[in-house]
Amino acid sequence: MTTPLPTTPKGLATIPGQRLVDAQMMSMIVALASQQTVMRARIDACERLLIENAVLTPGAIDTFVPDAAAQAERDLLRQQSMTKIFRALHEAGEADLAALSATTAEEAA
């Protein structure tokens, strides 16, 4: 019997001198890599079961072309995912920009 894949990443050891944004980035990469590994294993299982049970032919997924409605839905899901994934970095960037703007305004005064 195989060991099931983990569904959540374990915490990372802190690197001395590491900036908060670097730690956030590394956590994002590890979380995404972990989820991608789990999703790939599940997709592989689905493809194999569908082929084994003659629901799909080998290569059917590779040659699939979504219609306009399906593509629009995929595009929306992709955009929502990217927004969610990069939210923390976007917020950190906005905070850094606000701090920099405040420092520049103080220096100009």
MODELLER restraints for C-alpha pairs under 7 A, 6 or more apart:
rsr = mdl.restraints
at = mdl.atoms
rsr.add(forms.Gaussian(group=physical.xy_distance, feature=features.Distance(at['CA:5:A'], at['CA:38:A']), mean=6.23, stdev=0.5))
rsr.add(forms.Gaussian(group=physical.xy_distance, feature=features.Distance(at['CA:7:A'], at['CA:35:A']), mean=6.77, stdev=0.5))
rsr.add(forms.Gaussian(group=physical.xy_distance, feature=features.Distance(at['CA:7:A'], at['CA:38:A']), mean=6.76, stdev=0.5))
rsr.add(forms.Gaussian(group=physical.xy_distance, feature=features.Distance(at['CA:8:A'], at['CA:34:A']), mean=6.98, stdev=0.5))
rsr.add(forms.Gaussian(group=physical.xy_distance, feature=features.Distance(at['CA:9:A'], at['CA:30:A']), mean=6.74, stdev=0.5))
rsr.add(forms.Gaussian(group=physical.xy_distance, feature=features.Distance(at['CA:9:A'], at['CA:31:A']), mean=5.58, stdev=0.5))
rsr.add(forms.Gaussian(group=physical.xy_distance, feature=features.Distance(at['CA:9:A'], at['CA:34:A']), mean=6.17, stdev=0.5))
rsr.add(forms.Gaussian(group=physical.xy_distance, feature=features.Distance(at['CA:50:A'], at['CA:56:A']), mean=5.51, stdev=0.5))
rsr.add(forms.Gaussian(group=physical.xy_distance, feature=features.Distance(at['CA:51:A'], at['CA:57:A']), mean=5.68, stdev=0.5))
rsr.add(forms.Gaussian(group=physical.xy_distance, feature=features.Distance(at['CA:51:A'], at['CA:58:A']), mean=6.35, stdev=0.5))
